[in-house]
Amino acid sequence: MNTNGVTGTLDTLIIGGGQAGLALGYYLQEQHRTFRILDANRRTGDSWRQRWDSLRVFTPAKFDGLPGVPFPGDPLYFPTKDDIAGYLEGYAAKLGLPVARGVRVERLWREADRFIAASNGLRWEAHNVVVATGSTQTPKVPGFAVDLGPGVVQFHSSEYRNPLQLQDGPVLVVGLGNSGAEIAKEVSGTHATFVAGKPTAELPVKHGRAAARFVLPLVRIIGLHVLTLGTPVGRRLLPKMQAHAEPLIRTKTKHLAAAGVRRVPRVTGVQAGLPVLEDGTRLDVANVIWCTGFKDDFSWMDAALLDDGALPRQWRGVALQSPGLFFLGHRFMYAEASDTLPGISRDARYLAGKIPVTGTGEATAPSRPTDASAAT
């Protein structure tokens, strides 16, 4: 028996109550499965509410809905982060999904034919577990960041909300992916701003309603159906794409230049408490924002379930060597778009058909290409 008020062993436990966990919950509910979703946040959608104030998604509303409940309003509107958060909260409530909030799983392991998840003295038992914690788990910051002087205000992009957090003086934004570009452009309105990094590519058209109507549907098709581990071109390109940041979508380098943002070489260290650039320049700035991405953190999972601490070999979220263990919501897990709202919904539908109903741990054998390199 579980000690959280649930009698017996669940069919499926979903760890993560964001869009990935909710989408999968929809399909499991359709199958009349016994499942529970554990959300570390106190409120559904908080992972979006906690992002910077001016954030808008790159996909129009017509692509942002989860299964069964279309995103409301103008289909060509680009929702704010609070719009997304409110939608997710309403989605869970409308469908009556069994979400336990404020539950951060501290440990996950297997005992005989079932998995055990523990949190704050409670435990949940399930025949199947889906790790749907997403790909933005732990902020990634270079080790030399600790050497910045005490007079320099520094934080990761996950902690950035608006320019009011900054002190007077220049700002260095480290990283020129989409987050870095958008944050650099915003803070340039109140501070002299430098950005360190080099974009890998840029969307070749202006982002906006016209792109939402004519261009982004094509981008969606490519990200969902062409750049996948199920196609020869996807298997060739996805491993290369993983080593690079996403193309700049809305804020391009020309927009940064027009806003007065100065591009500088990459940051290689710290000297006398200030960041040092690749060309040896020591940059005298008062603020540093690390837009350096995230890394997976599976330290709470038993080592036997992982591959040297990393995501184990899987095919479309089905762990190949751990029956009953599944993953959802990671970029490149199957397609380039696997961590986006459209990609998550497609992957959730597939995964729901592969999770065994019997609770024996004998998962349906995943269909996969014969090329062994396709399993990551």
LUMMAR-105091 format. One record per residue (C-alpha): x, y, z; residue in three letters; residue number from 1. Coordinates in steps of 0.001 Angstrom, whole numbers, plus 500000, padded with zeros to 6 digits. Example, Ala and Ser with C-alpha at 12.3 -4.5 7.8 and 13.67 -1.06 7.14 Angstrom:
// residues 2
      xx      yy      zz  code  pos
  512300  495500  507800   ALA    1
  513670  498940  507140   SER    2
//
This chain:
// residues 376
      xx      yy      zz  code  pos
  500000  500000  500000   MET    1
  501156  503558  499289   ASN    2
  501533  505966  502185   THR    3
  500008  508883  500267   ASN    4
  496381  507868  500557   GLY    5
  496320  505802  497358   VAL    6
  495491  502145  497952   THR    7
  497478  499533  496088   GLY    8
  499922  499915  493235   THR    9
  499268  502405  490477   LEU   10
  499316  501308  486878   ASP   11
  501432  504343  485932   THR   12
  503164  507145  487824   LEU   13
  504014  510303  485881   ILE   14
  506789  512397  487408   ILE   15
  506362  515965  486160   GLY   16
  503170  517995  485943   GLY   17
  504007  520307  483059   GLY   18
  502712  520046  479509   GLN   19
  504353  516642  478970   ALA   20
  502826  515007  482038   GLY   21
  499404  516534  481383   LEU   22
  499330  515448  477725   ALA   23
  500174  511894  478698   LEU   24
  497565  512051  481446   GLY   25
  494927  512835  478812   TYR   26
  495705  509667  476856   TYR   27
  495946  507450  479949   LEU   28
  492627  508801  481168   GLN   29
  491093  507902  477806   GLU   30
  492279  504329  478429   GLN   31
  490772  504319  481952   HIS   32
  494178  503680  483508   ARG   33
  494970  504159  487199   THR   34
  497664  506816  487277   PHE   35
  498900  509784  489255   ARG   36
  500827  512875  488132   ILE   37
  503373  514309  490578   LEU   38
  504095  518024  490112   ASP   39
  506953  519637  492045   ALA   40
  505255  523031  491735   ASN   41
  502533  524301  494048   ARG   42
  500363  525301  491108   ARG   43
  499980  523796  487655   THR   44
  501788  526004  485140   GLY   45
  504258  527468  487630   ASP   46
  507227  526366  485536   SER   47
  505987  528941  482988   TRP   48
  504965  531618  485492   ARG   49
  508489  531620  486913   GLN   50
  510099  532636  483609   ARG   51
  510894  536208  482594   TRP   52
  508010  538646  482464   ASP   53
  507997  539524  478755   SER   54
  508412  535983  477440   LEU   55
  506206  534907  474545   ARG   56
  506314  531529  472839   VAL   57
  507438  531257  469233   PHE   58
  504503  529129  468078   THR   59
  501036  530594  467437   PRO   60
  498081  529567  469575   ALA   61
  496777  527189  466917   LYS   62
  499794  524942  467609   PHE   63
  499925  525373  471401   ASP   64
  496983  523288  472570   GLY   65
  497285  519909  474233   LEU   66
  495115  516944  473151   PRO   67
  491394  517378  473664   GLY   68
  491419  521098  474504   VAL   69
  492403  523644  471810   PRO   70
  494258  526742  472924   PHE   71
  491636  529504  473155   PRO   72
  491525  532783  471272   GLY   73
  493092  534081  468085   ASP   74
  494863  531157  466363   PRO   75
  497650  533471  465085   LEU   76
  498328  535040  468500   TYR   77
  501656  534272  470190   PHE   78
  500786  533515  473841   PRO   79
  502661  534986  476783   THR   80
  504193  532727  479393   LYS   81
  501266  533536  481702   ASP   82
  498804  532606  478937   ASP   83
  500489  529206  478699   ILE   84
  500498  528771  482477   ALA   85
  496804  529626  482733   GLY   86
  495957  527269  479897   TYR   87
  497797  524371  481555   LEU   88
  496092  525022  484870   GLU   89
  492703  525139  483199   GLY   90
  493525  522014  481185   TYR   91
  494260  519940  484271   ALA   92
  491118  521224  485998   ALA   93
  488796  520743  483026   LYS   94
  489884  517156  482500   LEU   95
  490025  516381  486217   GLY   96
  493510  514942  485902   LEU   97
  494850  513347  489126   PRO   98
  497685  515782  489884   VAL   99
  499461  515816  493253   ALA  100
  501079  519253  493545   ARG  101
  504016  520331  495629   GLY  102
  505586  516879  495355   VAL  103
  509245  516847  494323   ARG  104
  510428  513271  493913   VAL  105
  513642  512787  495859   GLU  106
  514341  509203  494872   ARG  107
  513121  506648  492339   LEU  108
  514099  502983  492376   TRP  109
  512793  499541  491476   ARG  110
  511732  496847  493919   GLU  111
  510939  493489  492289   ALA  112
  508144  494130  489745   ASP  113
  507353  497748  490665   ARG  114
  508866  501191  490943   PHE  115
  508970  503210  494163   ILE  116
  509053  507011  494213   ALA  117
  509758  508801  497490   ALA  118
  509128  512411  498486   SER  119
  509254  513966  501940   ASN  120
  508570  510704  503725   GLY  121
  505812  509598  501332   LEU  122
  506072  506907  498681   ARG  123
  504198  505968  495562   TRP  124
  504260  502503  494005   GLU  125
  503630  501874  490326   ALA  126
  504188  499204  487693   HIS  127
  505212  501877  485165   ASN  128
  506957  505228  485606   VAL  129
  507157  508070  483088   VAL  130
  509816  510713  483737   VAL  131
  508274  513861  482247   ALA  132
  510443  516465  483953   THR  133
  511430  518100  480674   GLY  134
  514760  519322  479339   SER  135
  515194  522468  481485   THR  136
  515953  520813  484795   GLN  137
  519175  522343  486103   THR  138
  520729  525670  485008   PRO  139
  524134  525293  483368   LYS  140
  526731  527884  484419   VAL  141
  530515  527719  483862   PRO  142
  532585  526862  486906   GLY  143
  534509  530129  486791   PHE  144
  531303  532089  487451   ALA  145
  532039  531824  491178   VAL  146
  535170  533951  490634   ASP  147
  533221  537038  489570   LEU  148
  533686  539828  492065   GLY  149
  531058  540540  494751   PRO  150
  530289  543840  493057   GLY  151
  529002  542057  489942   VAL  152
  525341  541040  489961   VAL  153
  525016  537675  488239   GLN  154
  522269  535127  487692   PHE  155
  521118  532496  485216   HIS  156
  518400  533227  482665   SER  157
  516062  530979  484677   SER  158
  516246  533590  487473   GLU  159
  515817  536613  485203   TYR  160
  512447  538371  485369   ARG  161
  512978  541965  484139   ASN  162
  515633  544744  483983   PRO  163
  514713  545966  487481   LEU  164
  516871  543141  488858   GLN  165
  519987  544799  487447   LEU  166
  522175  547387  489114   GLN  167
  523449  550481  487348   ASP  168
  526205  549807  484864   GLY  169
  526820  547672  481782   PRO  170
  525355  544198  481314   VAL  171
  527021  541159  479778   LEU  172
  524656  538503  478441   VAL  173
  526536  535241  477929   VAL  174
  525022  533042  475248   GLY  175
  523381  533954  471956   LEU  176
  520560  531483  471689   GLY  177
  516970  532687  471679   ASN  178
  516904  533426  475409   SER  179
  520146  535376  475218   GLY  180
  519004  537394  472215   ALA  181
  515619  538296  473692   GLU  182
  516986  539176  477119   ILE  183
  519866  541208  475651   ALA  184
  517474  543234  473518   LYS  185
  515218  543894  476509   GLU  186
  517933  545024  478931   VAL  187
  519533  547204  476254   SER  188
  516619  549596  476735   GLY  189
  517982  550606  480158   THR  190
  521626  549459  480222   HIS  191
  524651  549395  477953   ALA  192
  524635  545764  476852   THR  193
  527177  543281  475525   PHE  194
  526337  539797  474303   VAL  195
  528930  537039  474071   ALA  196
  528284  534215  471681   GLY  197
  527660  533280  468085   LYS  198
  524268  532273  466696   PRO  199
  524177  529060  464719   THR  200
  521452  530216  462314   ALA  201
  518432  532510  462037   GLU  202
  514867  532061  460822   LEU  203
  515151  533619  457338   PRO  204
  511819  535469  457565   VAL  205
  510284  537963  459956   LYS  206
  508581  536303  462903   HIS  207
  504961  537364  463313   GLY  208
  501430  536748  462107   ARG  209
  502399  536320  458457   ALA  210
  505009  533729  459434   ALA  211
  502432  532024  461652   ALA  212
  500145  531698  458667   ARG  213
  502566  530668  455930   PHE  214
  506010  529705  457292   VAL  215
  505681  528230  460777   LEU  216
  503325  525433  459612   PRO  217
  506151  524247  457349   LEU  218
  508686  524557  460177   VAL  219
  506321  522500  462346   ARG  220
  506079  519743  459731   ILE  221
  509863  519581  459399   ILE  222
  510405  519518  463165   GLY  223
  507757  516848  463728   LEU  224
  507999  514582  460706   HIS  225
  511288  515162  458842   VAL  226
  513921  515753  461537   LEU  227
  513191  512572  463476   THR  228
  515090  509423  464372   LEU  229
  512664  507574  462116   GLY  230
  513990  509169  458910   THR  231
  517428  508867  457275   PRO  232
  517877  512656  457163   VAL  233
  516856  512969  460793   GLY  234
  519267  510277  461952   ARG  235
  522039  512053  460074   ARG  236
  521302  515606  461228   LEU  237
  519907  515351  464758   LEU  238
  523193  514290  466418   PRO  239
  524872  517322  464825   LYS  240
  522051  519656  465858   MET  241
  522357  518604  469498   GLN  242
  525750  520287  469662   ALA  243
  524363  523673  468613   HIS  244
  521866  526192  469933   ALA  245
  518502  526606  468239   GLU  246
  518306  529125  465366   PRO  247
  517303  532653  466358   LEU  248
  513565  532933  465772   ILE  249
  512184  536350  466711   ARG  250
  515125  538528  467771   THR  251
  517900  538419  465164   LYS  252
  521431  539818  465211   THR  253
  520275  542834  463182   LYS  254
  517722  543653  465875   HIS  255
  520432  543516  468514   LEU  256
  522669  545798  466473   ALA  257
  519822  548258  465979   ALA  258
  519242  548269  469750   ALA  259
  522893  549120  470379   GLY  260
  523863  545701  471743   VAL  261
  527571  545041  471173   ARG  262
  528687  541553  470149   ARG  263
  531875  540313  471839   VAL  264
  533861  537053  471712   PRO  265
  532973  534185  474014   ARG  266
  533800  534353  477714   VAL  267
  536708  532103  478705   THR  268
  537292  532954  482361   GLY  269
  537483  535573  485074   VAL  270
  540339  537902  485992   GLN  271
  540364  540305  488929   ALA  272
  536651  539595  489416   GLY  273
  535646  540517  485859   LEU  274
  534824  538330  482832   PRO  275
  537616  537722  480341   VAL  276
  536919  537240  476633   LEU  277
  538544  534874  474184   GLU  278
  540673  537703  472774   ASP  279
  542057  538506  476245   GLY  280
  539856  541542  476871   THR  281
  538701  542006  480456   ARG  282
  535161  543371  480284   LEU  283
  534248  545947  482938   ASP  284
  530584  545172  483555   VAL  285
  528303  545457  486583   ALA  286
  525905  542632  485650   ASN  287
  526214  539198  484039   VAL  288
  523267  537107  482852   ILE  289
  524170  533527  482030   TRP  290
  521994  532400  479097   CYS  291
  523998  529205  478888   THR  292
  521218  526662  478860   GLY  293
  520319  523728  481061   PHE  294
  521509  520211  481766   LYS  295
  519663  517052  482706   ASP  296
  519656  516089  486351   ASP  297
  518734  512489  487083   PHE  298
  520631  512314  490379   SER  299
  517372  511421  492139   TRP  300
  517022  508234  490083   MET  301
  518678  504955  491049   ASP  302
  521851  504447  489032   ALA  303
  520604  501063  487784   ALA  304
  517880  502864  485811   LEU  305
  520297  505165  483968   LEU  306
  523247  505022  481612   ASP  307
  526183  506387  483642   ASP  308
  523884  508992  485162   GLY  309
  522394  510056  481823   ALA  310
  519215  509323  479895   LEU  311
  519375  505583  479156   PRO  312
  519104  504075  475716   ARG  313
  515539  504607  474586   GLN  314
  513354  504620  471515   TRP  315
  510633  507253  471418   ARG  316
  510710  507430  475208   GLY  317
  510650  503672  475870   VAL  318
  513720  502681  477906   ALA  319
  515207  499733  476052   LEU  320
  516790  497992  479023   GLN  321
  514433  498957  481880   SER  322
  510936  497534  481292   PRO  323
  508254  499849  482625   GLY  324
  510436  502999  482509   LEU  325
  509596  505782  480049   PHE  326
  510684  509346  479277   PHE  327
  508810  512269  477740   LEU  328
  509459  515906  476862   GLY  329
  513165  515929  475990   HIS  330
  514429  517706  472896   ARG  331
  515719  515292  470248   PHE  332
  514215  512347  472165   MET  333
  512604  511343  468896   TYR  334
  512266  514534  466869   ALA  335
  513747  518005  466802   GLU  336
  510401  519220  468174   ALA  337
  510067  516632  470963   SER  338
  510261  519290  473683   ASP  339
  507706  521647  472100   THR  340
  503962  521666  472721   LEU  341
  503153  520015  469335   PRO  342
  505972  517488  469692   GLY  343
  505076  516568  473255   ILE  344
  501471  515821  472303   SER  345
  502542  513529  469455   ARG  346
  505102  511720  471632   ASP  347
  502588  511370  474492   ALA  348
  500080  509681  472205   ARG  349
  502719  507220  471020   TYR  350
  503956  506510  474535   LEU  351
  500451  505904  475886   ALA  352
  500149  503058  473411   GLY  353
  503390  501480  474596   LYS  354
  502878  501546  478373   ILE  355
  501743  498046  479425   PRO  356
  498284  497761  480961   VAL  357
  498887  494531  482861   THR  358
  501439  495964  485243   GLY  359
  503764  493052  484563   THR  360
  506460  495345  483204   GLY  361
  506328  493577  479843   GLU  362
  506191  496621  477613   ALA  363
  505068  496391  474015   THR  364
  508207  495980  471939   ALA  365
  508923  499408  470426   PRO  366
  509176  499594  466678   SER  367
  512456  501154  465693   ARG  368
  514805  501280  462742   PRO  369
  517480  498631  462421   THR  370
  520176  501303  462557   ASP  371
  521422  500941  466154   ALA  372
  522619  504539  466156   SER  373
  518999  505718  466126   ALA  374
  518516  504743  469775   ALA  375
  519911  507441  472025   THR  376
//
